[in-house]
Amino acid sequence: MENDIIPAFADLDFRLPDISIQQLVSWGASCCMMFGGIVPFIPQYMEIKRTDNGEGFSTHVCLVLLAASTLRILFWFGHPFELPLLAQSIIMFVTMMALIRLCTNVRALNEISTVKRVFTDFDQRYFWKWSRFIDFCQFMLLFCLVSGLVTYVFINNVYFIEVLGFLAVFIEALLGAPQFYRNYQNLSTQGMSVQMVCFWLSGDTFKTGYFIVKEAPLQFTLCGALQVIIDLSILAQVFYYRNGPRHKTVIAKASMSDEHIS
């Protein structure tokens, strides 16, 4: 009996499959693409959680990434691309919803006003400034349903699909724009995680290179380069505002000068 079993096992090949260095690098790059996008938000998430203050972070960053991720997922149905890029969009969507939930809870703790702003009021003055997390969920559900329905109707239209793909990556390319504007309004980068922006820069640089190597659609490469430029602009703000809001200082000096002259 034993003599019959041994030859049977002897025919099995227990050798590990040959894996080249190139394959390992490719798998590593794919993992970085899937999860690397959420890494920059970990320091910001921890900062908000530690201080119970999210004023320095623009939640419109989350809106940009939620919209971009949704459109990119829909783009995949009309123009399939690398699966790691699709997975990245899904992971990013979930992460942004978690960050919005934290910011909403923190704002509720610090808000003095008892007036609740809800999505169903349809008041554009308070768009994306709602008091409850469920309102953000309702908006994203509506956005997904409408954009999904439109994509379903025009799924066979090549021009529509290409424009959809461009919109997806162009919106994502503007990721840093709300943060840049928030810093400009505050004349300060206080409350913003510099680590987050540094991660943005390194991630966007890697991502743009990945797009080029993997020959992703041209929209991806162009908008990746735009993201790098915006990241560098935000880091320039950190340097510019390092000694405080310079514009306010200039205005104050000008005001004192006018008083002295009068």
Contacts in CASP RR format, 6 or more apart in sequence:
PFRMAT RR
TARGET T0000
AUTHOR 0000-0000-0000
METHOD contacts of the structure
MODEL  1
MENDIIPAFADLDFRLPDISIQQLVSWGASCCMMFGGIVPFIPQYMEIKR
TDNGEGFSTHVCLVLLAASTLRILFWFGHPFELPLLAQSIIMFVTMMALI
RLCTNVRALNEISTVKRVFTDFDQRYFWKWSRFIDFCQFMLLFCLVSGLV
TYVFINNVYFIEVLGFLAVFIEALLGAPQFYRNYQNLSTQGMSVQMVCFW
LSGDTFKTGYFIVKEAPLQFTLCGALQVIIDLSILAQVFYYRNGPRHKTV
IAKASMSDEHIS
29 210 0 8 1.000
30 82 0 8 1.000
30 84 0 8 1.000
31 84 0 8 1.000
32 206 0 8 1.000
33 82 0 8 1.000
33 84 0 8 1.000
33 85 0 8 1.000
33 88 0 8 1.000
33 207 0 8 1.000
33 210 0 8 1.000
34 84 0 8 1.000
34 87 0 8 1.000
34 88 0 8 1.000
34 91 0 8 1.000
35 88 0 8 1.000
35 91 0 8 1.000
36 88 0 8 1.000
36 203 0 8 1.000
37 88 0 8 1.000
37 91 0 8 1.000
37 92 0 8 1.000
37 203 0 8 1.000
38 91 0 8 1.000
38 92 0 8 1.000
38 95 0 8 1.000
39 199 0 8 1.000
40 195 0 8 1.000
40 196 0 8 1.000
40 197 0 8 1.000
40 198 0 8 1.000
40 199 0 8 1.000
40 200 0 8 1.000
40 203 0 8 1.000
41 95 0 8 1.000
41 99 0 8 1.000
41 196 0 8 1.000
43 193 0 8 1.000
43 195 0 8 1.000
43 196 0 8 1.000
43 199 0 8 1.000
44 57 0 8 1.000
44 99 0 8 1.000
44 192 0 8 1.000
44 193 0 8 1.000
44 196 0 8 1.000
45 98 0 8 1.000
45 99 0 8 1.000
45 102 0 8 1.000
47 57 0 8 1.000
47 191 0 8 1.000
47 193 0 8 1.000
48 54 0 8 1.000
48 57 0 8 1.000
48 102 0 8 1.000
48 103 0 8 1.000
48 106 0 8 1.000
49 102 0 8 1.000
52 106 0 8 1.000
52 109 0 8 1.000
52 110 0 8 1.000
53 106 0 8 1.000
53 110 0 8 1.000
53 191 0 8 1.000
54 103 0 8 1.000
54 106 0 8 1.000
54 107 0 8 1.000
54 191 0 8 1.000
55 191 0 8 1.000
56 182 0 8 1.000
56 186 0 8 1.000
56 190 0 8 1.000
56 191 0 8 1.000
56 192 0 8 1.000
57 103 0 8 1.000
57 179 0 8 1.000
57 191 0 8 1.000
57 192 0 8 1.000
57 193 0 8 1.000
58 178 0 8 1.000
58 179 0 8 1.000
58 181 0 8 1.000
58 182 0 8 1.000
59 99 0 8 1.000
59 100 0 8 1.000
59 103 0 8 1.000
59 128 0 8 1.000
60 128 0 8 1.000
60 178 0 8 1.000
61 175 0 8 1.000
61 176 0 8 1.000
61 178 0 8 1.000
61 179 0 8 1.000
62 96 0 8 1.000
62 97 0 8 1.000
62 99 0 8 1.000
62 100 0 8 1.000
62 103 0 8 1.000
63 128 0 8 1.000
63 178 0 8 1.000
64 171 0 8 1.000
64 172 0 8 1.000
64 174 0 8 1.000
64 175 0 8 1.000
64 176 0 8 1.000
64 177 0 8 1.000
64 178 0 8 1.000
65 92 0 8 1.000
65 93 0 8 1.000
65 96 0 8 1.000
65 172 0 8 1.000
65 175 0 8 1.000
66 93 0 8 1.000
66 96 0 8 1.000
66 97 0 8 1.000
66 140 0 8 1.000
66 143 0 8 1.000
67 143 0 8 1.000
67 171 0 8 1.000
68 89 0 8 1.000
68 168 0 8 1.000
68 169 0 8 1.000
68 171 0 8 1.000
68 172 0 8 1.000
68 175 0 8 1.000
69 89 0 8 1.000
69 90 0 8 1.000
69 92 0 8 1.000
69 93 0 8 1.000
69 96 0 8 1.000
69 172 0 8 1.000
70 89 0 8 1.000
70 93 0 8 1.000
70 140 0 8 1.000
70 143 0 8 1.000
70 144 0 8 1.000
70 147 0 8 1.000
71 147 0 8 1.000
71 164 0 8 1.000
71 165 0 8 1.000
71 167 0 8 1.000
71 168 0 8 1.000
71 171 0 8 1.000
72 85 0 8 1.000
72 86 0 8 1.000
72 89 0 8 1.000
72 165 0 8 1.000
72 168 0 8 1.000
72 169 0 8 1.000
72 172 0 8 1.000
73 86 0 8 1.000
73 89 0 8 1.000
73 90 0 8 1.000
73 93 0 8 1.000
74 147 0 8 1.000
74 148 0 8 1.000
74 151 0 8 1.000
74 164 0 8 1.000
74 168 0 8 1.000
75 81 0 8 1.000
75 161 0 8 1.000
75 164 0 8 1.000
75 165 0 8 1.000
75 168 0 8 1.000
76 85 0 8 1.000
76 86 0 8 1.000
76 89 0 8 1.000
77 151 0 8 1.000
77 155 0 8 1.000
78 151 0 8 1.000
78 155 0 8 1.000
78 161 0 8 1.000
79 161 0 8 1.000
79 162 0 8 1.000
79 165 0 8 1.000
79 217 0 8 1.000
81 216 0 8 1.000
81 217 0 8 1.000
81 220 0 8 1.000
82 214 0 8 1.000
82 216 0 8 1.000
85 216 0 8 1.000
85 220 0 8 1.000
97 136 0 8 1.000
97 137 0 8 1.000
97 140 0 8 1.000
100 133 0 8 1.000
100 136 0 8 1.000
101 133 0 8 1.000
101 136 0 8 1.000
104 130 0 8 1.000
104 131 0 8 1.000
104 132 0 8 1.000
104 133 0 8 1.000
104 136 0 8 1.000
105 133 0 8 1.000
107 131 0 8 1.000
108 131 0 8 1.000
111 131 0 8 1.000
116 131 0 8 1.000
116 132 0 8 1.000
117 123 0 8 1.000
117 126 0 8 1.000
117 129 0 8 1.000
117 130 0 8 1.000
117 131 0 8 1.000
117 135 0 8 1.000
118 130 0 8 1.000
118 131 0 8 1.000
118 132 0 8 1.000
118 135 0 8 1.000
119 130 0 8 1.000
119 135 0 8 1.000
119 136 0 8 1.000
119 138 0 8 1.000
119 139 0 8 1.000
120 135 0 8 1.000
120 138 0 8 1.000
128 136 0 8 1.000
128 139 0 8 1.000
130 136 0 8 1.000
151 160 0 8 1.000
151 164 0 8 1.000
154 160 0 8 1.000
154 161 0 8 1.000
155 161 0 8 1.000
162 219 0 8 1.000
165 217 0 8 1.000
165 219 0 8 1.000
166 219 0 8 1.000
166 223 0 8 1.000
168 219 0 8 1.000
169 219 0 8 1.000
169 220 0 8 1.000
169 222 0 8 1.000
169 223 0 8 1.000
169 224 0 8 1.000
170 219 0 8 1.000
170 223 0 8 1.000
170 226 0 8 1.000
172 223 0 8 1.000
172 227 0 8 1.000
173 223 0 8 1.000
173 224 0 8 1.000
173 226 0 8 1.000
173 227 0 8 1.000
173 230 0 8 1.000
174 226 0 8 1.000
174 230 0 8 1.000
175 200 0 8 1.000
175 227 0 8 1.000
175 230 0 8 1.000
176 200 0 8 1.000
176 227 0 8 1.000
176 230 0 8 1.000
176 231 0 8 1.000
176 234 0 8 1.000
177 230 0 8 1.000
179 192 0 8 1.000
179 197 0 8 1.000
179 234 0 8 1.000
180 230 0 8 1.000
180 233 0 8 1.000
180 234 0 8 1.000
180 237 0 8 1.000
182 192 0 8 1.000
183 189 0 8 1.000
183 192 0 8 1.000
183 234 0 8 1.000
183 237 0 8 1.000
183 241 0 8 1.000
184 237 0 8 1.000
186 245 0 8 1.000
187 241 0 8 1.000
187 244 0 8 1.000
187 245 0 8 1.000
187 246 0 8 1.000
187 247 0 8 1.000
187 248 0 8 1.000
188 241 0 8 1.000
188 244 0 8 1.000
188 245 0 8 1.000
189 234 0 8 1.000
189 237 0 8 1.000
189 238 0 8 1.000
189 241 0 8 1.000
194 235 0 8 1.000
194 238 0 8 1.000
197 231 0 8 1.000
197 234 0 8 1.000
197 235 0 8 1.000
197 238 0 8 1.000
198 235 0 8 1.000
200 227 0 8 1.000
200 231 0 8 1.000
200 234 0 8 1.000
201 228 0 8 1.000
201 231 0 8 1.000
201 232 0 8 1.000
201 235 0 8 1.000
204 224 0 8 1.000
204 227 0 8 1.000
204 228 0 8 1.000
204 231 0 8 1.000
205 228 0 8 1.000
207 224 0 8 1.000
207 227 0 8 1.000
208 221 0 8 1.000
208 224 0 8 1.000
208 225 0 8 1.000
208 227 0 8 1.000
208 228 0 8 1.000
209 221 0 8 1.000
210 216 0 8 1.000
211 220 0 8 1.000
211 221 0 8 1.000
211 224 0 8 1.000
212 221 0 8 1.000
240 246 0 8 1.000
END
